[in-house]
Amino acid sequence: MALMITTALIAHHSTNDIYDESKTIQIAGKVVAWRLVNAHPYLTIEVVTDGKAERWDLSFGGSAAAPLKRQGYTPETFKVGEIINARGNPALSKDVRGILIRGGVTRQNGTRVP
C-alpha cells in the first residue's frame, strides 16, 4: 500500500511529459502575477517577442509554498510590473508558454531572486 501511495505522489509532482528537460532557455518579461500559495505557487510574466506580448507561466516544479518560503521567497518577492529574467526548461507543448525554473530567476539589474 505504501508503495502505491509513494508512486502516486511522485507521479503527481513529476515534471516528466510537461517540460523538455533536454533544453534550457532564458526569457525576460514583466511580472503579471505572483501567488505564493498551496498547492502550487505560480508566477506569470508577459514576454514580448517580435512586438507580440505573450503570457508565460513560470513553474517551480512540484514545490508547494513551504519549501519556497524556506528558500527565502515571500508573497512580496515579485512585484507586478517589474522585469525579471528566468532560466529553465520550456514546456513540451507548442501551445503552452511555460518554463520550469532550473537556472534561477534574476531581477533586471542581475540580482538573484530570492
N, C-alpha and C positions, 0 to 999 in steps of 0.2 A: 504494500500500500504506500509506504514512504517513497519508494522509487517512482511510482506513478505520479505522486504529488510533486516531487522534485522535477521530474521530466516536464510536467505541465507548467511549472513555474519558469523553467528555463525556456521553454518554447514561447511562453507569453512575453518574456522580456528579451527575446532574441532579436537581433537586428538582421539576421540572415534573411535573404529574399526581400529585403526592403531597401538596403543601401549597397552600392557597389564598392565593397571594401578593397578592391584591387586598384581603385582610382582615388586620388586625393585632389581636391580643387580648393581654390580660395575665392571667396566672394566678399564684397563690401556693399553695405547698404545702410539705410536709415531704419532705426528701430520703430516698429509699428505697435508691437505688443510684447510685454514680458509678464508672465504669470508664474510665480514660484509656488505652485500648488501640487497636491497629490491628485491623481495617481502619477501624472507626468507633467512636470513643468514645461512651459513652451515659450519660445522666443520666435517672433515673426519679424522679418525685416523686408524692406522694399529695395529691390535691386534694379537699377536702371541699366539696360543693355540696348545699345543702338537706339536710344531715345524712347524705348518702351519699358514702362515700370512693371515689375512682376514681384509678387509676394513670395517669399521663401520661408519655409518652416525650418528652424534650426532645432535639432534634437540632441539631447544629452544622453541618448540611449535609453536604457530601462530605468535610469535614475529617477527616484522619487525626490521629493523636496528635501528630506532629511540629509541624504548624502551630499547634495549640493550645498546645503547650509553649512555642513561640516567643512566643505572646501572654501567657504567664505562668501558664497552667493547670498544675497538678501533680496527682499522684494524691491529694493531701490537700486540694485546693481546696474540695471539698464534703464535709461530714461528715453521715453518716446521722443523721437526726433534726432537723437544722437546717431552719429555714423560709427559703425563698427566693422571690423574685418573678422571673418571666420574661416577656418581651415578644417576640412574633413572630407568624408566620403559622400558622394552625391547619391540621390535616390536612383534606384534602378529604373523605375517607371519614367518614361519620357514625358508623361502628362503631369508629373509631380515636380514641383520646385522645392526640394528639400535637401538637407545636408545633415549627416551625423557628425557632430563635432568631434574631431580627433586631434587636431593640432592646436586647439585652443581658440580663444577669442581675444582680440585686441581692440583697444579704442583707436580712434583716428590718429592720435599722437604716438601710437606704438605701445602704450602701456598695456600690459597683460591683464585680463579680467579673470577672476576677481583679484 
